[in-house]
Amino acid sequence: MSNGKYGTLRYLEDTVSCRQFAEPESARDCLHNADNGATTLSEVFTPKALAEHLRLFAETHWNWEGVEEIKVGLLRCKAHRCTAEVNLRCNNGWHSLIGKVYAIDRPDVFQAMERIRLAGFGAQDEFSIPQPLAYVPALRLLLQEKVEGQRAKEIFTTGDEWSCTATAERCARWLARFHATAPKAGPILEPCEYFSSDEMSEKKQRWLRTLAESGGRVADKAARLLGALEDAASTLRPVEMCAGHGSYSASHIIQANGRTVVIDWDGYDVADPARDLGRFLAALRHFALGRLGSIRALDAMAEVFLNTYLEVGEPEAARNLRFYEAGASLALAKHAYFHGRLEKMEATLDEGLRVLEGKGATETPQANRLRPSKQRHPQPNDP
């Protein structure tokens, strides 16, 4: 019997106690319209079913013998995925995992993370990812390491100048190493296909055109930015494609006991390296606007990030940077619109237009603070 939100649900075979600290009804509601995702999600929040699956992995794959108790807590839901915290008590203590329940089958995410781990992003590496532990097809459940630490965005908000600069450098070094050494796998985002990608989907273009038809200053800026991006797409310079994260930002980077760990790999792909660079820069300014009140508040950290990347990575990665940074600004403006933040939307559109016209703050980066070393990350074809 449940004893409220945090109460015991039931006992299994007199040995395994399963508790939950989030209501399953709220979780099921999150994926109610998502391709039968609610079916597997309900199983994850059914203690007996989950315990049977996790006991198998804990005892045969992870060497965590004697699973005695399981707790599951809902963290957040998106349109096609819910994220939960899963805690197991075994003979040797508690183990905390992150579980992602998908609306559609996504074993590819686990496989991609495993390839990245083997490429030098393991648990003992300075630059890392959450270690993939298992994928349970019957539940559409990805299990991975829970990383304890501070998000880069939190450091940029509350840290002193030294810690913010060091964090910006580490974010850049992580990305440079990833672009240089991670295996190319996943969908290929060709520059000519940018406007048909998930980030610039037809749905978003329809939204922007609808907004433009409604008139007004913000609508005009959205239409101008979209048109300018469509024109610029045909003039992008060719570069060597590399492994991509898809939504690289300070929100997805954790500083954890000497490791820099990047989370959220659902959108992995192969793309122009400028895409990840541009996404980080646009998201950093969008975050600065919302959290610090000025889109320029973290410009110095943006410069440190870009300077560091260009010094340790491939300089040609900046060839198409303005296009991808402006495109990310357009996508972030849409996000602000749907949250009713029209002033933030307009400021983000202004920034996108400014960047595309070559007036962005990182057009000629000159970071003057704690200059990074010029050690370049090794490339796959280096001798």
Contacts in CASP RR format, 6 or more apart in sequence:
PFRMAT RR
TARGET T0000
AUTHOR 0000-0000-0000
METHOD contacts of the structure
MODEL  1
MSNGKYGTLRYLEDTVSCRQFAEPESARDCLHNADNGATTLSEVFTPKAL
AEHLRLFAETHWNWEGVEEIKVGLLRCKAHRCTAEVNLRCNNGWHSLIGK
VYAIDRPDVFQAMERIRLAGFGAQDEFSIPQPLAYVPALRLLLQEKVEGQ
RAKEIFTTGDEWSCTATAERCARWLARFHATAPKAGPILEPCEYFSSDEM
SEKKQRWLRTLAESGGRVADKAARLLGALEDAASTLRPVEMCAGHGSYSA
SHIIQANGRTVVIDWDGYDVADPARDLGRFLAALRHFALGRLGSIRALDA
MAEVFLNTYLEVGEPEAARNLRFYEAGASLALAKHAYFHGRLEKMEATLD
EGLRVLEGKGATETPQANRLRPSKQRHPQPNDP
1 8 0 8 1.000
1 9 0 8 1.000
1 10 0 8 1.000
2 8 0 8 1.000
2 9 0 8 1.000
5 21 0 8 1.000
5 22 0 8 1.000
5 23 0 8 1.000
6 19 0 8 1.000
6 20 0 8 1.000
6 21 0 8 1.000
7 19 0 8 1.000
7 20 0 8 1.000
8 17 0 8 1.000
8 18 0 8 1.000
8 19 0 8 1.000
9 18 0 8 1.000
9 19 0 8 1.000
9 20 0 8 1.000
9 47 0 8 1.000
10 18 0 8 1.000
10 47 0 8 1.000
10 48 0 8 1.000
11 17 0 8 1.000
11 18 0 8 1.000
12 18 0 8 1.000
12 47 0 8 1.000
12 48 0 8 1.000
12 51 0 8 1.000
15 68 0 8 1.000
16 51 0 8 1.000
16 55 0 8 1.000
16 67 0 8 1.000
16 68 0 8 1.000
16 69 0 8 1.000
16 70 0 8 1.000
17 68 0 8 1.000
17 69 0 8 1.000
17 70 0 8 1.000
18 47 0 8 1.000
18 48 0 8 1.000
18 50 0 8 1.000
18 51 0 8 1.000
18 69 0 8 1.000
18 70 0 8 1.000
18 71 0 8 1.000
18 72 0 8 1.000
19 47 0 8 1.000
19 69 0 8 1.000
19 70 0 8 1.000
19 71 0 8 1.000
19 72 0 8 1.000
20 45 0 8 1.000
20 47 0 8 1.000
20 71 0 8 1.000
20 72 0 8 1.000
20 73 0 8 1.000
21 71 0 8 1.000
21 72 0 8 1.000
21 73 0 8 1.000
22 72 0 8 1.000
22 73 0 8 1.000
22 74 0 8 1.000
22 75 0 8 1.000
22 84 0 8 1.000
23 74 0 8 1.000
24 41 0 8 1.000
24 42 0 8 1.000
24 45 0 8 1.000
24 46 0 8 1.000
24 74 0 8 1.000
26 74 0 8 1.000
27 41 0 8 1.000
27 44 0 8 1.000
27 45 0 8 1.000
27 74 0 8 1.000
27 77 0 8 1.000
27 82 0 8 1.000
27 84 0 8 1.000
28 38 0 8 1.000
28 41 0 8 1.000
28 42 0 8 1.000
28 45 0 8 1.000
30 41 0 8 1.000
30 74 0 8 1.000
30 77 0 8 1.000
30 78 0 8 1.000
30 82 0 8 1.000
31 37 0 8 1.000
31 38 0 8 1.000
31 41 0 8 1.000
31 77 0 8 1.000
31 80 0 8 1.000
31 81 0 8 1.000
31 82 0 8 1.000
31 101 0 8 1.000
31 103 0 8 1.000
32 38 0 8 1.000
34 79 0 8 1.000
34 80 0 8 1.000
34 103 0 8 1.000
35 80 0 8 1.000
35 103 0 8 1.000
35 104 0 8 1.000
36 103 0 8 1.000
37 101 0 8 1.000
37 102 0 8 1.000
37 103 0 8 1.000
37 104 0 8 1.000
37 140 0 8 1.000
40 101 0 8 1.000
40 102 0 8 1.000
40 138 0 8 1.000
40 139 0 8 1.000
40 140 0 8 1.000
40 141 0 8 1.000
41 82 0 8 1.000
41 101 0 8 1.000
43 49 0 8 1.000
43 50 0 8 1.000
43 138 0 8 1.000
43 139 0 8 1.000
44 50 0 8 1.000
44 72 0 8 1.000
44 84 0 8 1.000
44 101 0 8 1.000
44 139 0 8 1.000
44 141 0 8 1.000
45 72 0 8 1.000
45 74 0 8 1.000
47 70 0 8 1.000
47 72 0 8 1.000
49 139 0 8 1.000
50 70 0 8 1.000
50 72 0 8 1.000
50 86 0 8 1.000
50 139 0 8 1.000
51 67 0 8 1.000
51 70 0 8 1.000
53 136 0 8 1.000
53 138 0 8 1.000
53 139 0 8 1.000
53 141 0 8 1.000
54 67 0 8 1.000
54 70 0 8 1.000
54 86 0 8 1.000
54 88 0 8 1.000
54 143 0 8 1.000
55 66 0 8 1.000
55 67 0 8 1.000
57 133 0 8 1.000
57 134 0 8 1.000
57 136 0 8 1.000
57 143 0 8 1.000
58 64 0 8 1.000
58 65 0 8 1.000
58 66 0 8 1.000
58 67 0 8 1.000
58 88 0 8 1.000
58 90 0 8 1.000
58 95 0 8 1.000
59 65 0 8 1.000
59 66 0 8 1.000
59 67 0 8 1.000
61 133 0 8 1.000
61 134 0 8 1.000
62 95 0 8 1.000
62 133 0 8 1.000
64 88 0 8 1.000
64 90 0 8 1.000
64 91 0 8 1.000
64 92 0 8 1.000
64 95 0 8 1.000
65 90 0 8 1.000
65 91 0 8 1.000
65 92 0 8 1.000
66 90 0 8 1.000
66 91 0 8 1.000
67 88 0 8 1.000
67 89 0 8 1.000
67 90 0 8 1.000
68 89 0 8 1.000
68 90 0 8 1.000
68 91 0 8 1.000
69 88 0 8 1.000
69 89 0 8 1.000
70 86 0 8 1.000
70 87 0 8 1.000
70 88 0 8 1.000
70 89 0 8 1.000
71 85 0 8 1.000
71 86 0 8 1.000
71 87 0 8 1.000
72 84 0 8 1.000
72 85 0 8 1.000
72 86 0 8 1.000
72 87 0 8 1.000
73 84 0 8 1.000
73 85 0 8 1.000
73 86 0 8 1.000
74 82 0 8 1.000
74 83 0 8 1.000
74 84 0 8 1.000
75 83 0 8 1.000
75 84 0 8 1.000
75 85 0 8 1.000
75 98 0 8 1.000
76 82 0 8 1.000
76 83 0 8 1.000
77 83 0 8 1.000
79 103 0 8 1.000
80 102 0 8 1.000
80 103 0 8 1.000
80 104 0 8 1.000
81 100 0 8 1.000
81 101 0 8 1.000
81 102 0 8 1.000
81 103 0 8 1.000
81 266 0 8 1.000
82 100 0 8 1.000
82 101 0 8 1.000
83 98 0 8 1.000
83 99 0 8 1.000
83 100 0 8 1.000
83 101 0 8 1.000
84 98 0 8 1.000
84 99 0 8 1.000
84 100 0 8 1.000
84 101 0 8 1.000
85 96 0 8 1.000
85 97 0 8 1.000
85 98 0 8 1.000
85 99 0 8 1.000
85 146 0 8 1.000
86 96 0 8 1.000
86 97 0 8 1.000
86 98 0 8 1.000
86 99 0 8 1.000
86 143 0 8 1.000
87 94 0 8 1.000
87 95 0 8 1.000
87 96 0 8 1.000
87 97 0 8 1.000
88 94 0 8 1.000
88 95 0 8 1.000
88 97 0 8 1.000
89 95 0 8 1.000
96 146 0 8 1.000
97 133 0 8 1.000
97 143 0 8 1.000
97 144 0 8 1.000
97 145 0 8 1.000
97 146 0 8 1.000
98 130 0 8 1.000
98 143 0 8 1.000
98 144 0 8 1.000
98 145 0 8 1.000
98 146 0 8 1.000
99 141 0 8 1.000
99 142 0 8 1.000
99 143 0 8 1.000
99 144 0 8 1.000
100 109 0 8 1.000
100 141 0 8 1.000
100 142 0 8 1.000
100 144 0 8 1.000
100 266 0 8 1.000
101 139 0 8 1.000
101 140 0 8 1.000
101 141 0 8 1.000
102 109 0 8 1.000
102 140 0 8 1.000
102 141 0 8 1.000
102 142 0 8 1.000
103 140 0 8 1.000
104 140 0 8 1.000
105 137 0 8 1.000
105 140 0 8 1.000
106 135 0 8 1.000
106 140 0 8 1.000
106 142 0 8 1.000
106 266 0 8 1.000
107 135 0 8 1.000
107 137 0 8 1.000
108 186 0 8 1.000
109 135 0 8 1.000
109 142 0 8 1.000
109 265 0 8 1.000
109 266 0 8 1.000
109 268 0 8 1.000
110 132 0 8 1.000
110 134 0 8 1.000
110 135 0 8 1.000
110 142 0 8 1.000
111 185 0 8 1.000
112 185 0 8 1.000
112 186 0 8 1.000
112 265 0 8 1.000
112 268 0 8 1.000
113 129 0 8 1.000
113 130 0 8 1.000
113 132 0 8 1.000
113 144 0 8 1.000
113 265 0 8 1.000
114 132 0 8 1.000
115 182 0 8 1.000
115 183 0 8 1.000
115 185 0 8 1.000
116 129 0 8 1.000
116 178 0 8 1.000
116 182 0 8 1.000
116 183 0 8 1.000
116 243 0 8 1.000
116 265 0 8 1.000
117 129 0 8 1.000
117 131 0 8 1.000
117 132 0 8 1.000
119 181 0 8 1.000
119 182 0 8 1.000
119 183 0 8 1.000
120 127 0 8 1.000
120 181 0 8 1.000
121 127 0 8 1.000
121 128 0 8 1.000
121 129 0 8 1.000
121 178 0 8 1.000
121 182 0 8 1.000
122 128 0 8 1.000
122 129 0 8 1.000
122 131 0 8 1.000
123 131 0 8 1.000
123 145 0 8 1.000
123 259 0 8 1.000
125 259 0 8 1.000
126 258 0 8 1.000
126 259 0 8 1.000
126 260 0 8 1.000
127 173 0 8 1.000
127 174 0 8 1.000
127 177 0 8 1.000
127 178 0 8 1.000
127 259 0 8 1.000
127 260 0 8 1.000
128 259 0 8 1.000
128 260 0 8 1.000
128 261 0 8 1.000
128 262 0 8 1.000
129 261 0 8 1.000
129 262 0 8 1.000
129 263 0 8 1.000
129 265 0 8 1.000
130 144 0 8 1.000
130 145 0 8 1.000
130 146 0 8 1.000
130 147 0 8 1.000
130 261 0 8 1.000
130 263 0 8 1.000
131 144 0 8 1.000
131 145 0 8 1.000
132 142 0 8 1.000
132 143 0 8 1.000
132 144 0 8 1.000
132 145 0 8 1.000
133 143 0 8 1.000
133 144 0 8 1.000
133 145 0 8 1.000
134 142 0 8 1.000
134 143 0 8 1.000
135 141 0 8 1.000
135 142 0 8 1.000
135 143 0 8 1.000
136 143 0 8 1.000
147 254 0 8 1.000
147 256 0 8 1.000
147 259 0 8 1.000
147 261 0 8 1.000
147 263 0 8 1.000
148 256 0 8 1.000
148 257 0 8 1.000
149 254 0 8 1.000
149 255 0 8 1.000
149 256 0 8 1.000
149 257 0 8 1.000
150 254 0 8 1.000
150 255 0 8 1.000
150 256 0 8 1.000
151 250 0 8 1.000
151 251 0 8 1.000
151 253 0 8 1.000
151 254 0 8 1.000
151 255 0 8 1.000
152 167 0 8 1.000
152 171 0 8 1.000
152 250 0 8 1.000
152 251 0 8 1.000
152 253 0 8 1.000
152 254 0 8 1.000
152 255 0 8 1.000
153 249 0 8 1.000
153 250 0 8 1.000
153 251 0 8 1.000
153 253 0 8 1.000
153 287 0 8 1.000
153 291 0 8 1.000
155 163 0 8 1.000
155 164 0 8 1.000
155 167 0 8 1.000
155 255 0 8 1.000
156 164 0 8 1.000
156 167 0 8 1.000
156 168 0 8 1.000
156 250 0 8 1.000
156 284 0 8 1.000
156 287 0 8 1.000
156 288 0 8 1.000
156 298 0 8 1.000
156 301 0 8 1.000
157 291 0 8 1.000
157 292 0 8 1.000
161 369 0 8 1.000
162 370 0 8 1.000
164 301 0 8 1.000
165 300 0 8 1.000
165 301 0 8 1.000
165 304 0 8 1.000
165 369 0 8 1.000
165 370 0 8 1.000
166 370 0 8 1.000
167 255 0 8 1.000
167 301 0 8 1.000
168 301 0 8 1.000
168 302 0 8 1.000
168 304 0 8 1.000
168 305 0 8 1.000
168 308 0 8 1.000
169 304 0 8 1.000
169 305 0 8 1.000
169 308 0 8 1.000
169 370 0 8 1.000
169 372 0 8 1.000
170 253 0 8 1.000
170 255 0 8 1.000
170 260 0 8 1.000
171 250 0 8 1.000
171 253 0 8 1.000
171 260 0 8 1.000
171 280 0 8 1.000
171 305 0 8 1.000
172 304 0 8 1.000
172 305 0 8 1.000
172 306 0 8 1.000
172 307 0 8 1.000
172 308 0 8 1.000
172 309 0 8 1.000
172 312 0 8 1.000
172 372 0 8 1.000
173 260 0 8 1.000
173 308 0 8 1.000
173 309 0 8 1.000
173 312 0 8 1.000
173 372 0 8 1.000
173 377 0 8 1.000
174 253 0 8 1.000
174 260 0 8 1.000
174 262 0 8 1.000
175 245 0 8 1.000
175 248 0 8 1.000
175 276 0 8 1.000
175 277 0 8 1.000
175 280 0 8 1.000
175 309 0 8 1.000
176 308 0 8 1.000
176 309 0 8 1.000
176 312 0 8 1.000
176 313 0 8 1.000
176 314 0 8 1.000
176 377 0 8 1.000
177 377 0 8 1.000
178 243 0 8 1.000
178 244 0 8 1.000
178 245 0 8 1.000
178 262 0 8 1.000
179 242 0 8 1.000
179 243 0 8 1.000
179 244 0 8 1.000
179 273 0 8 1.000
179 276 0 8 1.000
179 313 0 8 1.000
179 314 0 8 1.000
179 317 0 8 1.000
180 242 0 8 1.000
180 313 0 8 1.000
180 314 0 8 1.000
180 377 0 8 1.000
180 378 0 8 1.000
180 379 0 8 1.000
180 380 0 8 1.000
181 377 0 8 1.000
181 378 0 8 1.000
181 380 0 8 1.000
182 242 0 8 1.000
182 243 0 8 1.000
182 244 0 8 1.000
183 243 0 8 1.000
184 241 0 8 1.000
184 242 0 8 1.000
184 243 0 8 1.000
184 270 0 8 1.000
185 243 0 8 1.000
185 268 0 8 1.000
185 270 0 8 1.000
186 268 0 8 1.000
186 269 0 8 1.000
186 270 0 8 1.000
187 269 0 8 1.000
187 270 0 8 1.000
188 241 0 8 1.000
188 269 0 8 1.000
188 270 0 8 1.000
188 271 0 8 1.000
189 197 0 8 1.000
189 269 0 8 1.000
189 270 0 8 1.000
189 271 0 8 1.000
189 272 0 8 1.000
189 275 0 8 1.000
191 233 0 8 1.000
191 236 0 8 1.000
191 272 0 8 1.000
191 320 0 8 1.000
192 233 0 8 1.000
192 234 0 8 1.000
194 200 0 8 1.000
194 233 0 8 1.000
195 205 0 8 1.000
195 229 0 8 1.000
195 230 0 8 1.000
195 233 0 8 1.000
196 202 0 8 1.000
198 267 0 8 1.000
199 246 0 8 1.000
199 327 0 8 1.000
199 328 0 8 1.000
199 331 0 8 1.000
200 229 0 8 1.000
200 327 0 8 1.000
200 330 0 8 1.000
200 331 0 8 1.000
204 330 0 8 1.000
204 331 0 8 1.000
204 334 0 8 1.000
205 226 0 8 1.000
207 334 0 8 1.000
207 337 0 8 1.000
208 222 0 8 1.000
208 223 0 8 1.000
208 226 0 8 1.000
208 330 0 8 1.000
208 334 0 8 1.000
209 223 0 8 1.000
209 226 0 8 1.000
211 218 0 8 1.000
211 219 0 8 1.000
211 222 0 8 1.000
211 223 0 8 1.000
211 337 0 8 1.000
212 219 0 8 1.000
212 220 0 8 1.000
212 222 0 8 1.000
212 223 0 8 1.000
212 226 0 8 1.000
213 219 0 8 1.000
217 346 0 8 1.000
218 342 0 8 1.000
218 345 0 8 1.000
218 346 0 8 1.000
218 349 0 8 1.000
221 346 0 8 1.000
221 349 0 8 1.000
221 350 0 8 1.000
221 353 0 8 1.000
222 330 0 8 1.000
222 333 0 8 1.000
222 349 0 8 1.000
224 353 0 8 1.000
225 326 0 8 1.000
225 327 0 8 1.000
225 329 0 8 1.000
225 330 0 8 1.000
225 333 0 8 1.000
225 349 0 8 1.000
225 352 0 8 1.000
225 353 0 8 1.000
225 356 0 8 1.000
226 330 0 8 1.000
228 326 0 8 1.000
228 353 0 8 1.000
228 356 0 8 1.000
229 323 0 8 1.000
229 326 0 8 1.000
229 327 0 8 1.000
229 330 0 8 1.000
229 356 0 8 1.000
232 322 0 8 1.000
232 323 0 8 1.000
232 326 0 8 1.000
232 356 0 8 1.000
233 323 0 8 1.000
236 272 0 8 1.000
236 319 0 8 1.000
236 320 0 8 1.000
236 323 0 8 1.000
237 319 0 8 1.000
237 320 0 8 1.000
239 272 0 8 1.000
239 273 0 8 1.000
239 274 0 8 1.000
239 316 0 8 1.000
239 317 0 8 1.000
239 319 0 8 1.000
239 320 0 8 1.000
240 314 0 8 1.000
240 316 0 8 1.000
241 270 0 8 1.000
241 271 0 8 1.000
241 272 0 8 1.000
242 270 0 8 1.000
242 271 0 8 1.000
242 273 0 8 1.000
243 268 0 8 1.000
243 270 0 8 1.000
244 268 0 8 1.000
244 269 0 8 1.000
244 270 0 8 1.000
244 271 0 8 1.000
244 273 0 8 1.000
244 275 0 8 1.000
244 276 0 8 1.000
245 252 0 8 1.000
245 262 0 8 1.000
245 265 0 8 1.000
245 267 0 8 1.000
245 268 0 8 1.000
245 276 0 8 1.000
246 267 0 8 1.000
246 268 0 8 1.000
246 269 0 8 1.000
246 271 0 8 1.000
246 275 0 8 1.000
246 276 0 8 1.000
246 279 0 8 1.000
247 264 0 8 1.000
247 267 0 8 1.000
247 279 0 8 1.000
248 262 0 8 1.000
248 276 0 8 1.000
248 277 0 8 1.000
248 279 0 8 1.000
248 280 0 8 1.000
249 279 0 8 1.000
249 280 0 8 1.000
249 283 0 8 1.000
249 284 0 8 1.000
249 287 0 8 1.000
250 280 0 8 1.000
250 283 0 8 1.000
250 284 0 8 1.000
250 287 0 8 1.000
251 283 0 8 1.000
251 287 0 8 1.000
252 262 0 8 1.000
252 263 0 8 1.000
252 264 0 8 1.000
253 260 0 8 1.000
253 261 0 8 1.000
253 262 0 8 1.000
253 263 0 8 1.000
254 260 0 8 1.000
254 261 0 8 1.000
254 262 0 8 1.000
254 263 0 8 1.000
255 261 0 8 1.000
272 317 0 8 1.000
272 320 0 8 1.000
272 324 0 8 1.000
273 314 0 8 1.000
273 317 0 8 1.000
274 317 0 8 1.000
274 318 0 8 1.000
274 319 0 8 1.000
274 320 0 8 1.000
274 321 0 8 1.000
274 323 0 8 1.000
274 324 0 8 1.000
274 325 0 8 1.000
275 324 0 8 1.000
277 306 0 8 1.000
277 309 0 8 1.000
277 317 0 8 1.000
277 318 0 8 1.000
277 321 0 8 1.000
277 324 0 8 1.000
277 325 0 8 1.000
278 321 0 8 1.000
278 324 0 8 1.000
278 325 0 8 1.000
278 328 0 8 1.000
279 324 0 8 1.000
279 325 0 8 1.000
279 328 0 8 1.000
280 305 0 8 1.000
281 302 0 8 1.000
281 305 0 8 1.000
281 306 0 8 1.000
281 321 0 8 1.000
281 325 0 8 1.000
281 328 0 8 1.000
281 362 0 8 1.000
282 325 0 8 1.000
282 326 0 8 1.000
282 327 0 8 1.000
282 328 0 8 1.000
282 329 0 8 1.000
282 332 0 8 1.000
282 348 0 8 1.000
282 351 0 8 1.000
282 352 0 8 1.000
282 355 0 8 1.000
283 328 0 8 1.000
283 332 0 8 1.000
284 298 0 8 1.000
284 301 0 8 1.000
284 302 0 8 1.000
284 305 0 8 1.000
285 295 0 8 1.000
285 296 0 8 1.000
285 298 0 8 1.000
285 299 0 8 1.000
285 302 0 8 1.000
285 329 0 8 1.000
285 348 0 8 1.000
285 351 0 8 1.000
286 295 0 8 1.000
286 329 0 8 1.000
286 332 0 8 1.000
286 336 0 8 1.000
286 344 0 8 1.000
286 348 0 8 1.000
287 298 0 8 1.000
288 294 0 8 1.000
288 295 0 8 1.000
288 296 0 8 1.000
288 297 0 8 1.000
288 298 0 8 1.000
289 295 0 8 1.000
289 297 0 8 1.000
289 344 0 8 1.000
289 347 0 8 1.000
289 348 0 8 1.000
290 344 0 8 1.000
292 298 0 8 1.000
295 347 0 8 1.000
295 348 0 8 1.000
295 351 0 8 1.000
296 361 0 8 1.000
299 361 0 8 1.000
299 362 0 8 1.000
300 367 0 8 1.000
300 369 0 8 1.000
302 361 0 8 1.000
302 362 0 8 1.000
302 365 0 8 1.000
303 361 0 8 1.000
303 362 0 8 1.000
303 365 0 8 1.000
303 366 0 8 1.000
303 367 0 8 1.000
304 367 0 8 1.000
304 369 0 8 1.000
304 370 0 8 1.000
304 372 0 8 1.000
306 318 0 8 1.000
306 362 0 8 1.000
306 365 0 8 1.000
306 367 0 8 1.000
307 365 0 8 1.000
307 366 0 8 1.000
307 367 0 8 1.000
307 371 0 8 1.000
307 372 0 8 1.000
308 367 0 8 1.000
308 372 0 8 1.000
309 317 0 8 1.000
310 317 0 8 1.000
310 318 0 8 1.000
310 365 0 8 1.000
311 372 0 8 1.000
311 373 0 8 1.000
311 374 0 8 1.000
311 376 0 8 1.000
312 372 0 8 1.000
312 373 0 8 1.000
312 374 0 8 1.000
312 375 0 8 1.000
312 376 0 8 1.000
312 377 0 8 1.000
313 376 0 8 1.000
313 377 0 8 1.000
314 379 0 8 1.000
321 362 0 8 1.000
322 355 0 8 1.000
322 356 0 8 1.000
322 358 0 8 1.000
322 360 0 8 1.000
322 363 0 8 1.000
323 356 0 8 1.000
325 352 0 8 1.000
325 355 0 8 1.000
325 362 0 8 1.000
326 352 0 8 1.000
326 353 0 8 1.000
326 355 0 8 1.000
326 356 0 8 1.000
327 352 0 8 1.000
329 348 0 8 1.000
329 349 0 8 1.000
329 351 0 8 1.000
329 352 0 8 1.000
329 355 0 8 1.000
330 349 0 8 1.000
330 352 0 8 1.000
332 348 0 8 1.000
333 345 0 8 1.000
333 348 0 8 1.000
333 349 0 8 1.000
334 345 0 8 1.000
336 342 0 8 1.000
336 344 0 8 1.000
336 345 0 8 1.000
336 348 0 8 1.000
337 345 0 8 1.000
351 360 0 8 1.000
354 360 0 8 1.000
355 363 0 8 1.000
END
